[in-house]
Amino acid sequence: MVELVETGRISDVSTSSADERPAVGTVTLRYWAAARAAAGVEQDVLEVSDDTTLAELVERARGRHDERFSQVLKTCSALVGDRPVGAADPATVRVAPGETVEFLPPFAGG
């Protein structure tokens, strides 16, 4: 993105853009039902310096909790924002700073 400052002189053209600067923020991982019980917390908030993948976030979450949590997480469906991940490869699912990822274990009943 090119921005002209007030003088309009060519020497005052800035070529920096949001795409060139690292985005810094957080991603919230929210756990439901058995995932929440295994984690012992409702959510984790992870700092990220740019877009990351769901696979990277899952690995970071596993590092914060015990093996039981890791096992429960394997059974969970995930939503990134309001988008179901479904059968997509977590390594290809992009998660931006500011987004929330929901982990939902299978529920009994209907």
URKATA-V576965 format. One record per helix or strand of 3 or more residues. SS is the DSSP state (helix for helix, strand for strand). FROM is the first residue (numbers start at 1). TO is the last residue. Records with the same first field share a line. If there is no record, write none. Layout:
BEGIN
SS->FROM-TO / FROM-TO
END
This chain:
BEGIN
helix->10-12 / 34-39 / 54-64 / 67-74 / 90-92
strand->25-31 / 43-48 / 77-80 / 100-104
END
